[in-house]
Amino acid sequence: WRSEVRAAMAWRAAPIACVLLTMSCQAPPVASTPVSRGVGPEMPPAGRYREQLHWLPVGDRLIQARICRPERPGPATLVVINHGSPANPAQRPGMSAGVCASEAATWFLSRGYAVMLPLRRGYGASGGSWAEGFGACGDANFAAAGRETARDILAAIDYAATLPDIRPDGVLVVGQSAGGWGALALAAQNPPSVAAVVNMAGGRGSWADGRANTNCRPDRLVSAAAEYGRTARVQTLWIYTANDSFFAPDLAARMHAAYAFGGAPGRLEALGAWGRDGHAMFGGEGGTIVWGPVVERWLAASPGG
């Protein structure tokens, strides 16, 4: 597939009628996306951030990802931003890849990073079967679910390494909610291309009975964090808020303590309340004012940052 990427990257630019710029823009879902569709960009670079939608392989499937490039020249360090998973499964087909103009993406772009926003298996245009289910609520396998999310994240990183304007090393992985949980699962694998991981309100199994701060099996979530922590040696930053309706401060602290017990490096930043629900802080309007300085300080001090 690398030869397909090189050929596709040589594709001559042509006018584009529309570039998706907001999360509210939705591509029609597809039932499946076989590899025969073709690996590589589906459009030439466009706009301020030379953004493109790409298709990349995850095993025998393809997923969609948006790539945004900083305005400064030269190969850029990559940030991979990973989305969460809606509590209502009916919302998964309507999801679209994150956009370059989002507040979170532009925070990184303005600091010279390239940003990749993959849309994992079973979501939106990536289509196909949903890969990251954890089974029955009472018998949840959160560790396995996170590893499936990590599989898509690593595939995105490996694909980006083939692009000429993105550095193949020093990758920063950022994830929110289910994306943050998958980022921790990836840290447990210690991929050499990954320098650091930022977990924004990560976890799985919340709103178990339709109420805030309920979880299918909080004990399983904590034990899965411990499992990841036994092997993870990538620097990690954990950011949670006091009014997160998915993962309350006590559960976040228990997960982090279990993760760190095995020797995994990880700093927990327990922030105050944000908005109506702190779980939405990462992608919410004004969220970067709160989490941005925390991430910036941590990256400056982190050996892997």
Salt bridges, closest charged atoms under 4 A:
GLU51 OE1 - ARG66 NH1 2.88
GLU71 OE1 - ARG48 NH2 3.12
GLU132 OE1 - ARG120 NE 2.75
ASP139 OD1 - ARG220 NH2 2.98
GLU148 OE1 - ARG121 NH2 2.82
GLU148 OE1 - ARG151 NH1 3.91
ASP152 OD1 - ARG121 NH2 2.66
ASP165 OD2 - ARG69 NE 2.39
ASP169 OD1 - ARG167 NH2 2.97
ASP209 OD2 - ARG211 NH2 3.08
ASP219 OD2 - ARG217 NH2 2.75
GLU227 OE2 - ARG147 NH1 2.76
ASP244 OD2 - HIS279 ND1 3.00
GLU269 OE2 - ARG267 NE 2.79
GLU296 OE2 - ARG111 NE 2.92
